[in-house]
């Protein structure tokens, strides 16, 4: 996902754009930064980013907040603050204006997203029980398989030595055949075990599928086995709503109201075409190349080609005319000796013939 600072729709490559797309803080690359934000958001349904500013009010760094607990506080003047408690027991309180707030499953609480605990706990418990069942089944396979009786009294060490010698002679993998020969000094009795129940793989898959569905993805997405259509559905269901939320919150918190009114925005641009086939990309390019909506840089990015020097140049066919210029074109023709009515009649005849 590409992050851009835009001014009235135009990509501005300034220090803020570089900070957002390259290194939001000295300790994290852009990849690590957004990875951690998304992890916090998906696991806790609440993610917070602290905005560090310099003495002039310019944004110097952005830090994800790995909190243990967060509380919303308000003073007597109505100013809101967020109080964070960290794993080391330290508490930090900061104005909500300094924090980017991201939420999921936001419906009951007025500020915080709902916890994953209630919907996911039963499924996690089920997977834990399944895992325990598999562990117990493995343990059962190593239980007592036989009883070796010895005639006469044996001391503890002698009994262990006899048992070890018997296992070596008859029960080891190297002594195959399944036949045991004993004299009147020993009496070996086999112990029949009950059938060990192995967990049905379908039950495990069902539980895992429920967790995937909760997060809006499929097993194919996790394994990278998705088709073009499956990726498009995942993008529209999960990634695109996140990009909209991120764009709106980052814009509101990183700019003043005056800057927003002037046209400053932060745009999280999702790469819908990453996993689209070459054939589909070619068809899309063929349909759009003459409309003036795609630049040479866009084309290079779509096809993973080197960016050309004139990447901001847009391609457009001369077969299309700006609708706002049609009247000027007709007046120009009239000045050349053709009446406007004649041109209009020609246009009308063309439309009739086309019908």
C-alpha positions, 0 to 999 in steps of 0.5 A, spaced: 500 500 500 502 506 497 502 512 502 502 519 499 501 526 501 497 530 496 495 537 495 489 538 491 489 531 488 497 532 486 502 527 490 507 532 494 514 529 495 516 533 501 519 531 508 512 529 510 511 524 504 518 521 505 517 520 513 510 516 511 513 512 506 520 511 508 521 511 515 516 514 520 521 514 526 528 512 527 527 505 529 522 503 524 522 502 516 515 504 513 514 496 513 515 495 520 511 501 522 504 499 518 505 492 520 505 493 527 499 498 526 495 493 523 497 487 528 495 492 534 488 493 530 487 486 528 488 483 535 486 489 540 481 492 535 484 499 537 491 502 535 494 508 537 500 512 533 503 518 537 505 524 533 511 527 535 512 534 533 518 539 533 519 546 536 516 549 530 510 544 530 512 540 524 511 532 524 518 529 526 516 522 527 510 517 528 510 512 533 505 506 534 503 505 542 504 498 544 499 499 550 497 494 555 491 498 557 488 505 554 483 510 558 479 516 555 480 522 560 477 529 560 478 535 564 473 540 566 474 544 560 472 538 555 479 537 553 480 530 552 486 525 553 488 518 552 492 515 558 496 509 556 499 503 561 505 499 558 507 492 560 513 495 564 508 499 569 509 506 566 503 510 565 503 516 560 498 521 558 497 525 552 492 530 548 488 526 544 490 531 538 497 528 539 494 521 537 492 517 531 486 513 533 484 507 529 478 502 531 475 496 529 468 493 531 466 500 533 459 499 536 458 499 543 463 503 546 463 511 545 470 511 543 473 504 543 472 498 539 470 492 542 474 486 544 476 480 540 475 476 546 468 474 546 467 472 539 474 468 539 475 465 546 470 459 544 473 457 538 480 458 541 478 453 547 476 448 541 482 449 538 486 448 545 481 442 546 483 439 539 490 440 541 490 436 547 486 431 544 492 430 539 497 430 545 493 425 549 493 420 543 500 420 542 501 419 549 497 413 549 501 410 543 506 409 548 503 406 554 504 399 557 504 394 551 505 388 555 507 384 562 513 380 563 512 375 569 518 372 572 518 366 576 522 367 583 523 373 587 527 379 583 530 385 587 529 392 584 535 392 580 535 385 577 528 386 575 530 392 571 536 389 568 531 383 566 526 388 563 531 391 559 534 385 556 527 382 554 526 389 550 532 389 547 532 381 545 524 381 543 521 388 542 526 392 539 525 394 532 531 390 530 528 384 532 522 384 528 518 378 526 513 379 532 514 372 535 517 371 542 520 365 545 520 365 553 522 359 557 519 357 564 523 363 567 518 368 564 511 369 563 509 374 558 502 377 557 500 382 552 496 388 554 490 390 549 489 397 548 482 400 547 482 404 540 485 411 540 481 416 537 484 421 533 481 428 532 477 429 525 481 433 520 475 436 518 473 439 525 480 442 526 479 445 519 472 448 521 475 451 527 480 455 523 476 457 518 471 460 523 477 464 525 479 466 518 472 468 517 472 473 523 478 477 520 475 477 513 480 472 510 480 465 507 485 460 507 487 461 500 489 468 502 493 466 508 497 460 503 497 465 497 493 460 493 488 465 491 485 467 484 485 474 481 477 474 483 479 472 490 484 477 491 479 482 489 474 480 493 479 480 499 481 487 497 474 490 497 472 487 503 478 488 508 484 492 505 480 498 502 476 499 508 482 500 512 485 504 507 479 509 507 480 509 515 487 510 515 486 516 510 481 520 514 484 519 520 491 521 518 489 527 514 485 529 520 490 528 525 496 530 521 494 537 518 490 543 521 483 545 519 486 550 515 491 545 511 485 541 510 481 546 507 487 548 503 487 541 500 492 537 504 490 530 505 494 523 506 492 518 501 493 510 503 493 508 496 491 500 495 495 496 490 489 493 487 493 490 481 499 487 484 496 480 483 492 481 477 494 477 471 498 480 465 492 479 460 487 483 465 492 489 466 493 489 458 486 489 457 485 495 462 491 499 459 488 498 452 481 501 455 484 507 459 490 509 455 486 514 450 482 517 456 487 521 459 486 518 466 493 514 466 500 517 466 506 513 464 509 512 471 502 509 472 503 504 466 510 503 469 508 501 476 502 497 473 507 492 469 513 493 474 517 497 469 523 502 470 519 509 471 521 513 465 523 520 466 517 523 464 513 519 469 507 525 470 506 525 463 498 523 461 497 519 455 490 522 451 488 520 444 486 526 439 480 523 438 476 526 444 474 533 445 473 537 451 466 538 452 467 545 454 471 547 448 465 544 443 462 551 443 468 555 441 470 549 436 463 551 433 464 558 433 471 557 429 468 553 424 462 559 423 468 564 422 471 560 417 464 561 413 460 555 416 454 557 420 453 554 427 446 552 424 449 548 419 454 544 424 448 543 428 444 540 422 450 535 421 451 533 428 443 532 428 444 528 421 450 524 424 446 522 430 440 520 426 444 516 422 447 512 427 441 510 430 
